[in-house]
Amino acid sequence: MIPDYLICLECESPVYVFEWKEDRVVEAICTVCGNEDVAQFATEQEYEELSVDRRYWSD
């Protein structure tokens, strides 16, 4: 299922300009910070999982 948007992990902005193929993002661009690294984008569900995983907290 294609998500409505992705979240840029660089600036945490929603991203609506992306290409999705075989259950993963293959191309995306954040219009806020210019990020184009597909590894730095997450679906809403992936982002929520990262936010509850303490390994990614910057305490």
Backbone torsions as a table, in degrees:
resi	resn	phi	psi	omega
1	MET	NA	130.3	-179.2
2	ILE	-79.1	127.3	178.2
3	PRO	-71.6	156.4	176.8
4	ASP	-70.5	-32.5	179.5
5	TYR	-157.0	165.9	174.3
6	LEU	-116.1	167.5	176.3
7	ILE	-116.7	127.0	177.2
8	CYS	-73.8	124.3	-179.0
9	LEU	-79.8	-9.8	176.5
10	GLU	-77.9	-44.9	-175.5
11	CYS	-126.1	0.5	177.5
12	GLU	63.7	28.1	177.7
13	SER	-92.3	149.7	173.0
14	PRO	-71.6	142.2	-177.7
15	VAL	-124.7	122.9	-177.6
16	TYR	-106.0	-9.5	-179.1
17	VAL	-101.8	98.9	-179.5
18	PHE	-158.5	162.1	176.4
19	GLU	-117.0	132.1	-175.7
20	TRP	-119.7	130.6	179.7
21	LYS	-146.3	132.1	176.8
22	GLU	50.9	51.1	175.2
23	ASP	65.2	28.3	175.2
24	ARG	-155.3	158.4	178.1
25	VAL	-79.6	131.9	178.8
26	VAL	-111.2	-18.7	177.5
27	GLU	-158.2	137.3	178.1
28	ALA	-158.5	156.4	174.6
29	ILE	-144.8	131.3	177.2
30	CYS	-90.0	122.8	-178.7
31	THR	-78.1	-9.8	179.0
32	VAL	-86.5	-52.4	-175.1
33	CYS	-110.9	-8.7	177.7
34	GLY	86.4	4.7	-179.9
35	ASN	-58.4	132.7	177.3
36	GLU	-126.5	3.6	-178.5
37	ASP	-78.2	108.3	-174.6
38	VAL	-60.0	-22.7	177.4
39	ALA	-71.8	-13.6	-177.8
40	GLN	-102.8	28.0	175.5
41	PHE	-127.8	145.6	-179.0
42	ALA	-138.7	151.5	171.9
43	THR	-73.8	169.4	179.0
44	GLU	-59.6	-41.9	179.5
45	GLN	-64.7	-45.2	178.5
46	GLU	-61.8	-39.7	-179.9
47	TYR	-64.6	-42.7	177.9
48	GLU	-63.1	-39.7	178.1
49	GLU	-64.4	-38.9	177.3
50	LEU	-65.8	-36.9	-175.6
51	SER	-71.5	-22.8	177.8
52	VAL	-96.6	-5.6	178.7
53	ASP	-88.8	108.5	-174.1
54	ARG	-60.3	-18.1	178.6
55	ARG	-62.6	-23.2	-176.3
56	TYR	-101.4	5.1	177.9
57	TRP	-80.3	147.6	-179.4
58	SER	-109.1	51.5	179.8
59	ASP	-59.7	NA	NA
